[in-house]
Amino acid sequence: MKTDLAILGAVALVMAYFFWNTSSLTTARYADPAPSGNTPVPRSIIQAIIEKIQAGSPWLQPVNTVFINPQTSPQGGTEYNARFMFLDTRGFFGEQYDVTATVSPEGLVNLLKKTFTSSPAPDGPFERFSPDKYQSYSDINTSLGLQLRQALQQTRELPGTTDVSA
């Protein structure tokens, strides 16, 4: 009984050490610091801009915020230059927008510029989703029968299997 308890305690200590060690590595090495002394853009501002874009295109679902950079506008406010990636749920392809927007303290978003920077070309590699296309059973059966007859014919004509003495 004491041995089981000692083993259980040792396993608990090892697990606690690994958990503590992993979490300290994650926060120390992999934390996203703000670039070059800039304060990070609050999530509420990013969300407000995304919601404004979705208000005009509700079929877009956000996938990634590539970047968002605050800049001082000529009027003295803050403009946000950003690039967002969305999934178009109508055609199941990605779309990318470059956006310049202002956000008021009340949360009202004004899109100053919204540029569509990537579009799937209908003849390119990024085609819209299309449903599966099937052949009829009789076409498949005929094709397989022909392939089988050709394979059998080729095995009868292998070198060395025909009688050359005749």
Contacts in CASP RR format, 6 or more apart in sequence:
PFRMAT RR
TARGET T0000
AUTHOR 0000-0000-0000
METHOD contacts of the structure
MODEL  1
MKTDLAILGAVALVMAYFFWNTSSLTTARYADPAPSGNTPVPRSIIQAII
EKIQAGSPWLQPVNTVFINPQTSPQGGTEYNARFMFLDTRGFFGEQYDVT
ATVSPEGLVNLLKKTFTSSPAPDGPFERFSPDKYQSYSDINTSLGLQLRQ
ALQQTRELPGTTDVSA
32 40 0 8 1.000
34 40 0 8 1.000
38 69 0 8 1.000
38 70 0 8 1.000
41 68 0 8 1.000
41 70 0 8 1.000
41 80 0 8 1.000
44 107 0 8 1.000
45 68 0 8 1.000
45 80 0 8 1.000
45 103 0 8 1.000
46 65 0 8 1.000
46 68 0 8 1.000
46 82 0 8 1.000
48 103 0 8 1.000
48 107 0 8 1.000
48 109 0 8 1.000
49 68 0 8 1.000
49 80 0 8 1.000
49 82 0 8 1.000
49 84 0 8 1.000
49 99 0 8 1.000
49 101 0 8 1.000
49 103 0 8 1.000
49 109 0 8 1.000
49 111 0 8 1.000
50 62 0 8 1.000
50 65 0 8 1.000
50 84 0 8 1.000
51 109 0 8 1.000
52 101 0 8 1.000
52 109 0 8 1.000
52 111 0 8 1.000
53 60 0 8 1.000
53 84 0 8 1.000
53 86 0 8 1.000
53 97 0 8 1.000
53 99 0 8 1.000
53 111 0 8 1.000
53 114 0 8 1.000
54 60 0 8 1.000
54 62 0 8 1.000
57 86 0 8 1.000
59 88 0 8 1.000
59 89 0 8 1.000
59 90 0 8 1.000
60 86 0 8 1.000
60 87 0 8 1.000
60 88 0 8 1.000
60 89 0 8 1.000
60 95 0 8 1.000
61 86 0 8 1.000
61 87 0 8 1.000
61 89 0 8 1.000
62 84 0 8 1.000
62 85 0 8 1.000
62 86 0 8 1.000
63 85 0 8 1.000
63 86 0 8 1.000
63 87 0 8 1.000
63 94 0 8 1.000
64 84 0 8 1.000
64 85 0 8 1.000
65 82 0 8 1.000
65 83 0 8 1.000
65 84 0 8 1.000
65 85 0 8 1.000
66 82 0 8 1.000
66 83 0 8 1.000
66 84 0 8 1.000
66 85 0 8 1.000
66 96 0 8 1.000
67 81 0 8 1.000
67 82 0 8 1.000
67 83 0 8 1.000
68 80 0 8 1.000
68 81 0 8 1.000
68 82 0 8 1.000
68 83 0 8 1.000
69 80 0 8 1.000
69 81 0 8 1.000
69 82 0 8 1.000
70 78 0 8 1.000
70 79 0 8 1.000
70 80 0 8 1.000
71 78 0 8 1.000
71 79 0 8 1.000
71 80 0 8 1.000
71 81 0 8 1.000
72 78 0 8 1.000
72 79 0 8 1.000
73 79 0 8 1.000
73 102 0 8 1.000
77 102 0 8 1.000
78 102 0 8 1.000
78 103 0 8 1.000
79 100 0 8 1.000
79 101 0 8 1.000
79 102 0 8 1.000
79 112 0 8 1.000
80 99 0 8 1.000
80 100 0 8 1.000
80 101 0 8 1.000
80 102 0 8 1.000
80 103 0 8 1.000
81 98 0 8 1.000
81 99 0 8 1.000
81 100 0 8 1.000
82 98 0 8 1.000
82 99 0 8 1.000
82 100 0 8 1.000
82 101 0 8 1.000
83 96 0 8 1.000
83 97 0 8 1.000
83 98 0 8 1.000
83 99 0 8 1.000
83 117 0 8 1.000
84 96 0 8 1.000
84 97 0 8 1.000
84 99 0 8 1.000
85 94 0 8 1.000
85 95 0 8 1.000
85 96 0 8 1.000
86 94 0 8 1.000
86 95 0 8 1.000
86 96 0 8 1.000
86 97 0 8 1.000
87 93 0 8 1.000
87 94 0 8 1.000
87 95 0 8 1.000
88 94 0 8 1.000
88 95 0 8 1.000
91 128 0 8 1.000
91 129 0 8 1.000
92 128 0 8 1.000
92 129 0 8 1.000
93 120 0 8 1.000
93 126 0 8 1.000
93 127 0 8 1.000
93 128 0 8 1.000
93 129 0 8 1.000
94 118 0 8 1.000
94 120 0 8 1.000
94 126 0 8 1.000
95 116 0 8 1.000
95 118 0 8 1.000
95 119 0 8 1.000
96 116 0 8 1.000
96 117 0 8 1.000
96 118 0 8 1.000
97 114 0 8 1.000
97 115 0 8 1.000
97 116 0 8 1.000
97 117 0 8 1.000
98 113 0 8 1.000
98 114 0 8 1.000
98 115 0 8 1.000
98 117 0 8 1.000
99 111 0 8 1.000
99 113 0 8 1.000
99 114 0 8 1.000
99 115 0 8 1.000
100 111 0 8 1.000
100 112 0 8 1.000
100 113 0 8 1.000
100 114 0 8 1.000
101 109 0 8 1.000
101 110 0 8 1.000
101 111 0 8 1.000
101 112 0 8 1.000
102 109 0 8 1.000
102 110 0 8 1.000
102 112 0 8 1.000
103 109 0 8 1.000
103 110 0 8 1.000
104 110 0 8 1.000
120 126 0 8 1.000
120 127 0 8 1.000
120 128 0 8 1.000
122 128 0 8 1.000
END
